[in-house]
Amino acid sequence: MNCRFEIRSKVVVLAIGLVGLASTSVFAQLDLEKEPILYSTTAVHDSVSELQEKVDEGTLELEWDDRFGYLPAILEALDLSLDSQTLVFSKTSLQIRSVSRNNPRALYFNDDAYVGWVPGGDIIELSAVDPQQGAIFYTIDQARSDHPTIKRDQNQCMTCHATSKTANVPGYLVRSVYAGPTGHPHYALGTIRTDHKTKLEDRFGGWFVTGQHGTMRHRGNVIARNDPVNPIDAEEGANRTDLNSLVKTDNYLRPTSDIVALMVLEHQSQMHNRITAASYETRRALHHQQTMNRLLDKSSDFRSETTTRRINSVGDELLEYLLFYNEYELEDQISGSEQFAKDFSRMGPHDSKNRSLRDFDLTKRLFRYPCSYLIYSKSFDQLPEPVLDYVLNRLVRILLDLDPSDDSAHLTDDDRQNILEILSETKPGIKQRVEAMQADRQDHSPTKN
């Protein structure tokens, strides 16, 4: 009995100590290298690492382009659309010395990979999402080689890409800043991490933006003054269909920095982070539970209420972002690159009525059906079973309007029905959950004989 008391006392002290350490950014970084995450030492299986394997095996050759180096070959190998191109001129990246207003950094992306390139830069930046470990960062030298090598980052990127702005996991962020004529942000005026919740008027500072947005305004395309009262002239950057007067677009694969691509990028970056955060927190909660079970001689499958609450809480955060809770309501029509919109929507999957979660709205909100297309991603599908099961069950209950604790007033009855029908046909396992809940509701109906 005394021994058991002593063990429990040590456990309490350990738990208190961990809470104190977790409040520091230093611990947040070190925590990535501890069980059960082991960020730097765990083998990864993302699209960039798989690309390097093909190069090493000799089954794929990265062709050198005299103008763009390895960029076109990498985009083709990773299946990244040229029309996903966005241009950022603020000095807020690894290639800070090469980026300027006259020489912006181009970003390209698909559902799970990102590529950053600057004309004249020494490297190309790459990142891809590993289903278990989240965002993994790489570079490749922009120098012709018989055997080009994609090198994994040695945690240099974690300074910006593993903070509270990325949900405290290795992840992504799109920032809006007030950038001066050299591209350096006026940090005293503040910076914003943007996503689908951000007001349009606060977005795109330090970015070039092409596309129409009517009476709405944003911070893009303009040089900011170090003036806290009136830092920019938003009219100057509004509704630009080309960038020829602002930057030499011939230096890039496309002459655009599409507003719709930017909005998708904002949503997607934080959606990736929410998925990774749900994975990390669930794995940590289960790992802690296993440790406690051993110390307290409990069954290995015992799960405390505290552990369940931790898992459900991070599941709720993921679910709310998945369903676009608190999305900024557009006040006018958005229109961008027709090619990007067509290519993005065409990727599907589509149901029997040709509906897809990739269909755009762009009048009141980003997507016609407010449920993230990243529900089809490998990262989502490979979430730890407890949080995946919780999220899918709550999702179906919300769509069936069976969850009295839900606060999804932004979802109309048509929204719920459309999303439910699309997912029932395109997402394995959803139809079975729907049928089970409907049958259970029928069994508990007061009118049932």
Residue pairs with C-beta under 8 A, 6 or more apart in sequence:
7 295
7 296
8 296
11 292
11 295
11 296
21 27
22 28
22 31
25 163
28 162
28 163
28 168
29 155
29 158
29 162
31 37
32 39
32 40
32 158
32 162
32 170
33 39
33 40
33 41
35 287
36 283
36 284
36 286
36 287
37 133
37 280
37 283
37 284
39 133
39 170
40 154
40 155
42 132
42 133
44 130
44 132
44 133
44 136
45 130
45 131
46 112
46 113
46 128
46 129
46 130
46 131
46 136
47 78
47 112
47 113
47 128
48 78
48 113
48 126
48 127
48 128
48 136
48 138
48 150
49 128
49 130
49 136
49 150
49 152
51 60
51 74
51 77
51 78
51 150
52 149
52 150
54 60
54 77
55 61
55 62
55 147
55 148
55 149
55 150
60 77
62 70
62 73
62 74
62 77
62 148
63 72
63 73
64 70
64 73
64 144
65 71
65 72
65 73
68 117
68 253
69 124
69 142
69 144
70 124
70 140
70 142
70 148
71 115
71 117
71 124
71 253
72 253
74 80
74 115
74 124
74 126
74 140
75 82
75 108
75 115
75 253
78 110
78 113
78 115
78 126
78 128
79 110
80 108
80 109
80 110
80 113
80 115
81 108
81 110
81 340
81 343
81 344
82 108
82 253
82 254
83 254
83 256
83 258
83 261
83 337
83 339
83 340
83 343
84 107
84 108
84 109
84 110
84 258
84 261
84 265
84 340
85 106
85 107
85 108
85 252
85 253
85 254
85 256
85 257
85 258
85 261
86 106
86 107
86 207
86 208
86 257
86 258
86 261
86 262
86 265
87 104
87 105
87 106
87 107
87 207
87 208
87 243
87 247
87 252
87 257
88 99
88 104
88 105
88 107
88 206
88 207
88 208
89 99
89 100
89 101
89 103
89 104
89 105
89 179
89 183
89 206
89 207
89 208
89 247
90 99
90 175
90 177
90 179
90 183
90 184
90 185
90 205
90 206
90 207
91 99
91 100
91 179
91 182
91 183
91 184
91 185
92 175
92 177
92 185
92 206
93 99
93 105
93 116
93 125
94 116
94 123
94 125
94 139
94 156
94 157
95 105
95 116
95 118
95 121
95 122
95 123
95 125
98 105
98 118
98 119
98 120
98 121
98 122
99 105
99 118
99 183
100 182
100 183
101 179
101 181
101 182
101 183
101 223
101 246
101 247
102 247
102 248
103 118
103 119
103 120
103 251
104 118
104 208
104 247
104 257
105 116
105 117
105 118
106 116
106 117
106 118
106 252
106 253
107 114
107 115
107 116
107 265
108 114
108 115
108 117
109 115
109 265
109 268
111 268
111 347
111 373
111 374
111 377
112 128
112 129
112 272
112 377
112 378
112 379
113 126
113 127
113 128
113 129
114 125
114 126
114 127
114 128
114 172
115 124
115 125
115 126
116 124
116 125
116 126
117 124
117 125
119 251
119 252
121 142
122 141
122 142
122 143
123 139
123 140
123 141
123 142
124 139
124 140
124 142
125 137
125 138
125 139
126 137
126 138
126 139
126 140
126 150
127 135
127 136
127 137
127 138
127 172
128 135
128 136
128 138
129 135
129 136
129 272
129 276
129 377
129 379
130 136
130 379
131 378
131 379
131 381
131 382
132 279
132 382
133 170
133 276
134 169
134 170
134 171
134 272
134 273
134 275
134 276
134 279
134 280
134 379
135 161
135 166
135 169
135 170
135 171
135 172
135 272
135 276
136 152
136 153
136 170
137 152
137 153
137 157
137 161
137 170
138 150
138 151
138 152
138 153
139 150
139 151
139 153
140 148
140 149
140 150
140 151
141 148
141 149
158 170
160 173
161 170
161 171
161 172
161 173
162 168
162 169
162 170
162 171
165 173
165 193
166 172
166 173
166 273
167 270
167 273
167 274
167 276
167 277
168 277
169 273
169 276
169 277
169 280
170 276
171 269
171 270
171 272
171 273
171 276
171 277
172 268
172 269
172 270
172 272
172 273
173 193
173 269
173 270
173 273
174 193
174 194
174 195
174 262
174 265
174 266
174 269
175 191
175 192
175 193
175 194
175 205
175 206
176 191
176 192
176 194
176 198
176 202
176 203
176 204
176 205
176 206
176 207
176 219
177 185
177 186
177 187
177 191
177 192
177 205
177 206
177 224
178 185
178 186
178 189
178 190
178 205
178 206
178 219
178 224
178 226
178 231
178 232
179 185
179 186
179 205
179 206
179 223
179 224
180 186
180 223
180 224
180 225
180 226
181 223
183 206
185 191
185 206
186 224
186 226
186 231
188 226
188 228
189 224
189 226
189 228
189 231
191 205
192 198
192 202
192 203
192 205
193 270
194 202
194 203
194 204
194 266
195 266
195 267
195 269
195 270
196 263
196 266
196 267
196 270
196 324
196 327
196 328
196 366
197 326
197 327
197 328
198 266
198 328
199 328
200 213
200 216
200 217
200 218
200 328
200 330
200 331
201 216
201 217
201 218
201 219
201 234
202 218
202 219
203 218
203 219
203 220
203 262
203 266
204 218
204 219
204 220
204 221
204 259
204 262
205 219
205 220
205 224
205 232
206 219
206 220
207 220
207 221
207 257
207 262
208 220
208 221
208 243
208 246
208 247
208 257
209 218
209 220
209 221
209 237
209 240
209 257
209 259
209 262
210 240
210 241
210 242
210 243
210 256
210 257
210 258
210 259
210 336
210 337
211 239
211 240
211 241
211 258
211 259
211 260
211 334
211 335
211 336
211 337
212 239
212 241
212 259
212 333
212 334
212 335
212 336
213 238
213 239
213 259
213 332
213 333
213 334
213 335
214 239
214 331
214 332
214 333
214 334
215 331
215 332
216 330
216 331
216 332
217 234
217 235
217 238
218 234
218 237
218 238
219 232
219 234
219 237
220 237
221 236
221 237
221 238
221 240
221 243
221 246
222 232
222 233
222 234
222 236
222 237
223 232
224 231
224 232
225 231
225 232
240 246
242 249
242 255
242 256
243 249
243 255
243 256
243 257
244 255
249 255
249 256
256 337
258 336
258 337
258 340
259 334
259 336
260 334
260 335
260 336
260 337
260 340
260 341
260 360
260 362
261 336
261 337
261 340
263 334
263 366
264 344
264 366
267 366
267 372
268 374
270 321
271 321
271 322
271 372
271 374
272 374
272 379
274 317
274 318
274 321
274 322
275 318
275 374
275 377
275 379
275 380
275 383
276 379
277 314
277 317
277 318
278 314
278 315
278 317
278 318
278 383
278 387
278 391
279 379
279 382
279 383
279 384
279 387
281 310
281 311
281 314
281 387
282 310
282 311
282 314
282 383
282 384
282 386
282 387
283 384
285 307
285 310
285 311
286 307
286 311
286 384
286 386
288 307
289 302
289 303
289 304
289 307
290 300
292 298
292 304
293 299
293 300
293 302
303 386
311 386
311 387
311 390
312 390
314 387
315 387
315 390
315 391
315 394
316 394
318 387
318 391
319 391
319 394
319 395
319 398
320 326
321 372
322 371
322 372
322 374
322 375
322 391
322 395
323 370
323 371
323 372
323 395
323 398
323 408
323 411
324 365
324 366
324 367
324 370
324 371
324 372
324 410
325 407
325 408
325 410
326 410
327 365
327 366
327 370
327 410
329 364
329 365
330 362
330 363
330 364
330 365
333 362
333 363
334 362
334 363
335 362
341 360
344 358
344 360
345 356
345 358
345 359
345 360
346 358
347 356
347 358
348 356
348 358
348 426
349 356
349 376
349 426
350 356
350 426
351 421
351 422
351 425
351 426
352 425
353 421
355 369
355 418
355 421
355 422
356 369
356 373
356 422
357 367
357 369
357 371
357 372
357 373
357 375
357 376
357 419
357 422
358 367
358 373
359 367
359 368
359 369
360 366
360 367
360 368
361 367
361 368
367 373
369 415
369 418
369 419
369 422
370 410
370 411
370 415
370 419
371 419
371 422
371 423
374 380
375 423
375 427
376 426
376 427
380 388
381 388
383 391
392 429
392 430
392 433
393 433
394 403
396 420
396 430
396 433
396 434
396 437
397 403
397 406
397 437
398 406
398 408
398 411
398 416
399 411
399 416
399 417
399 419
399 420
399 423
400 416
400 420
400 434
400 437
400 438
400 441
401 413
401 416
402 437
402 441
411 419
420 430
420 434
423 430
424 430
424 431
424 434
425 431
442 448
